[in-house]
């Protein structure tokens, strides 16, 4: 598994779903759908997303492989 960091490329809003998808080996689209479906359930999903957005470091721009 890779380190949990928000990517600079391939993110839509904050990069949280893209980071989680990379960490768990799924596609970013799958992780986004899972997040949207989880929003139908009661709970602090939006607060968790905002907290992860703040707490997860941004990916180092020099370490990206092109």
Beta strands, then each sheet from edge to edge (+ up, - down):
end
